[in-house]
Amino acid sequence: MNSPKTVVAAAILSADGKQVLAARRTSPPEAAGRWELPGGKVEEGETPEAALVREVGEELGCLIEVLDWMQGEAPIGESHRLVAATARVVAGEPRPREHDQVLWLAAEDLDSVDWLEPDRPFLDALRHVLGMPEGSTLRGIFFDEEHARTAAETLEREGWTARVSRERYQGEDDDEDHPWSVETDAPEMVLELLVDEYDGWLDIPEEAPDDSIAPEPVELPDNPKRIKRPDLGNS
Ligand SMILES: Nc1nc2c([nH]c(=O)n2[C@H]2C[C@H](O)[C@@H](COP(=O)(O)OP(=O)(O)OP(=O)(O)O)O2)c(=O)[nH]1
């Protein structure tokens, strides 16, 4: 049996990253009136990225830059499969040429339109991309650069964002032996498993104090706190 052909779709994000563009199909009859992420079939000899830029140009008359391919794929019948990437507009403005309507949807509006089935598996990841409150990132700290990078790759494979940088302790200024930090929007539990596995620790951001019940200030250590975990026996 032939392997399914690829259809690429773009989750075009608004400039502030808080909305995504949904487009309403006019054909075929069974898909007319239903919503999709714009895109289309990858042609012979074309990369998925080039196909996506081309299709969005044809359908919406604007130039996009592909940002990140989202996790997963969805079958479209038996002969095609849908993959989707986040993207941003770099020139022009999206205006429907083949769809009869486009809408910018925020995370909380994603369920307000009737998506084609193959698009639905991407909605959770999209909600996550759109809904990420600023400053809601956690950090894992690792001594070893390779461990930090492996942890970041694992997080990205699971659909989270992850940014690796060199850590610097407060007040310290020599560059020797500084650990590596992985900043991520993943839930604490996910990052905790990785810091366990790669011998790192969690750096948990302090919550903004509530003035009405402000406690006495406590002395905080300069170094990130190491969270002790039971030995799970994995080596
Ligand atoms: N573009 C796009 N197509 C989707 C999505 N979800 C989904 O089920 N489809 C289906 C509808 C179509 O059967 C097929 C893609 O067709 P299309 O008409 O958009 O792409 P195309 O321009 O390459 O098609 P064609 O004119 O060459 O036939 O995938 C989606 O999010 N985006």
Ligand as a Chemical Component Dictionary entry (heavy atoms), coordinates in Angstrom:
data_LIG
# 
_chem_comp.id                   LIG 
_chem_comp.type                 NON-POLYMER 
_chem_comp.pdbx_formal_charge   0 
_chem_comp.three_letter_code    LIG 
# 
loop_
_chem_comp_atom.comp_id 
_chem_comp_atom.atom_id 
_chem_comp_atom.alt_atom_id 
_chem_comp_atom.type_symbol 
_chem_comp_atom.charge 
_chem_comp_atom.model_Cartn_x 
_chem_comp_atom.model_Cartn_y 
_chem_comp_atom.model_Cartn_z 
_chem_comp_atom.pdbx_ordinal 
LIG N1  N1  N 0 -5.620 22.663 3.862  1  
LIG C1  C1  C 0 -6.187 21.908 4.788  2  
LIG N2  N2  N 0 -6.850 20.818 4.401  3  
LIG C2  C2  C 0 -7.417 20.081 5.333  4  
LIG C3  C3  C 0 -7.331 20.414 6.702  5  
LIG N3  N3  N 0 -8.017 19.498 7.414  6  
LIG C4  C4  C 0 -8.501 18.606 6.516  7  
LIG O1  O1  O 0 -9.178 17.640 6.749  8  
LIG N4  N4  N 0 -8.133 18.963 5.239  9  
LIG C5  C5  C 0 -8.439 18.213 4.004  10 
LIG C6  C6  C 0 -9.334 18.894 3.041  11 
LIG C7  C7  C 0 -8.826 18.372 1.727  12 
LIG O2  O2  O 0 -9.382 17.078 1.503  13 
LIG C8  C8  C 0 -7.361 18.185 1.903  14 
LIG C9  C9  C 0 -6.510 19.353 1.413  15 
LIG O3  O3  O 0 -7.102 19.944 0.334  16 
LIG P1  P1  P 0 -6.881 21.466 -0.105 17 
LIG O4  O4  O 0 -7.878 21.758 -1.181 18 
LIG O5  O5  O 0 -6.849 22.375 1.064  19 
LIG O6  O6  O 0 -5.400 21.416 -0.655 20 
LIG P2  P2  P 0 -4.835 21.589 -2.133 21 
LIG O7  O7  O 0 -5.022 23.039 -2.516 22 
LIG O8  O8  O 0 -3.476 21.064 -2.148 23 
LIG O9  O9  O 0 -5.839 20.663 -2.925 24 
LIG P3  P3  P 0 -6.020 20.443 -4.477 25 
LIG O10 O10 O 0 -6.637 21.705 -4.959 26 
LIG O11 O11 O 0 -4.666 20.141 -5.013 27 
LIG O12 O12 O 0 -6.949 19.245 -4.499 28 
LIG O13 O13 O 0 -7.195 18.005 3.296  29 
LIG C10 C10 C 0 -6.644 21.575 7.086  30 
LIG O14 O14 O 0 -6.553 21.940 8.243  31 
LIG N5  N5  N 0 -6.072 22.285 6.101  32 
# 
loop_
_chem_comp_bond.comp_id 
_chem_comp_bond.atom_id_1 
_chem_comp_bond.atom_id_2 
_chem_comp_bond.value_order 
_chem_comp_bond.pdbx_ordinal 
LIG N1  C1  SING 1  
LIG C1  N2  DOUB 2  
LIG C1  N5  SING 3  
LIG N2  C2  SING 4  
LIG C2  C3  DOUB 5  
LIG C2  N4  SING 6  
LIG C3  N3  SING 7  
LIG C3  C10 SING 8  
LIG N3  C4  SING 9  
LIG C4  O1  DOUB 10 
LIG C4  N4  SING 11 
LIG N4  C5  SING 12 
LIG C5  C6  SING 13 
LIG C5  O13 SING 14 
LIG C6  C7  SING 15 
LIG C7  O2  SING 16 
LIG C7  C8  SING 17 
LIG C8  C9  SING 18 
LIG C8  O13 SING 19 
LIG C9  O3  SING 20 
LIG O3  P1  SING 21 
LIG P1  O4  DOUB 22 
LIG P1  O5  SING 23 
LIG P1  O6  SING 24 
LIG O6  P2  SING 25 
LIG P2  O7  DOUB 26 
LIG P2  O8  SING 27 
LIG P2  O9  SING 28 
LIG O9  P3  SING 29 
LIG P3  O10 DOUB 30 
LIG P3  O11 SING 31 
LIG P3  O12 SING 32 
LIG C10 O14 DOUB 33 
LIG C10 N5  SING 34 
# 
